[in-house]
Amino acid sequence: MADSLLDVVFDVVDLALDVSDVIDRTKQLSKPDLVEVPPDPKPLPAPAQRALAEAEERERKRGQPDRAASATDQASQP
């Protein structure tokens, strides 16, 4: 008799621990994922903006002869 009563107590404790575990997992799943958002970028100072614009212009001019050459190659093909 004592053995069966002890088994029932262990079963109840096991069930309580399982329920507690399920509740903990549910709480963890309900928490929103935190996303790190970088701060707003600071505007570049005027000299840096000019340097960037000049570099972009040089890059654009460097690419134009390549485009012109490829356009003449396409035009010369029958």
C-alpha positions as CSV (number, residue, x, y, z in Angstrom):
1,M,0.0,0.0,0.0
2,A,2.8,2.4,0.9
3,D,4.5,1.7,-2.4
4,S,1.4,2.5,-4.5
5,L,0.9,5.8,-2.5
6,L,4.6,6.7,-3.0
7,D,4.2,6.0,-6.8
8,V,1.2,8.3,-6.9
9,V,3.1,11.1,-5.1
10,F,6.0,10.7,-7.5
11,D,3.7,10.8,-10.5
12,V,2.0,14.0,-9.2
13,V,5.4,15.7,-8.7
14,D,6.5,14.6,-12.1
15,L,3.4,15.9,-13.7
16,A,3.8,19.2,-11.8
17,L,7.4,19.6,-13.1
18,D,6.3,18.8,-16.6
19,V,3.6,21.5,-16.5
20,S,6.1,24.0,-15.0
21,D,8.5,23.2,-17.9
22,V,5.8,23.7,-20.5
23,I,4.9,27.1,-18.9
24,D,8.5,28.2,-18.9
25,R,8.9,27.3,-22.6
26,T,5.7,29.1,-23.5
27,K,6.9,32.2,-21.7
28,Q,10.2,32.1,-23.6
29,L,8.5,31.7,-27.0
30,S,6.1,34.6,-26.3
31,K,9.0,37.0,-25.7
32,P,9.6,39.2,-28.8
33,D,13.0,38.9,-30.5
34,L,15.1,41.9,-29.7
35,V,16.7,43.4,-32.8
36,E,19.7,45.7,-32.5
37,V,19.1,48.8,-34.6
38,P,22.1,50.8,-35.5
39,P,22.0,54.5,-34.7
40,D,21.1,57.0,-37.4
41,P,24.1,57.7,-39.5
42,K,25.6,61.2,-39.0
43,P,25.8,63.4,-42.1
44,L,29.2,63.7,-43.6
45,P,31.0,67.0,-43.3
46,A,31.1,69.2,-46.4
47,P,34.8,68.3,-47.3
48,A,34.0,64.6,-47.1
49,Q,30.8,65.0,-49.3
50,R,32.9,66.9,-51.9
51,A,35.5,64.2,-51.9
52,L,32.9,61.5,-52.3
53,A,31.2,63.3,-55.1
54,E,34.5,63.8,-56.9
55,A,35.4,60.1,-56.5
56,E,32.0,59.1,-57.9
57,E,32.4,61.4,-60.8
58,R,35.9,59.9,-61.6
59,E,34.4,56.5,-61.4
60,R,31.6,57.4,-63.7
61,K,34.0,59.0,-66.2
62,R,36.2,55.9,-66.0
63,G,33.3,53.7,-67.0
64,Q,32.1,55.9,-69.9
65,P,34.9,54.9,-72.4
66,D,34.2,51.3,-71.8
67,R,30.5,51.8,-72.6
68,A,31.3,53.8,-75.7
69,A,33.7,51.1,-76.9
70,S,31.1,48.3,-76.3
71,A,28.4,50.4,-78.1
72,T,30.6,50.8,-81.2
73,D,31.4,47.1,-81.1
74,Q,27.7,46.3,-81.1
75,A,27.0,48.7,-83.9
76,S,29.8,47.3,-86.1
77,Q,28.4,43.7,-85.8
78,P,26.0,42.8,-88.6
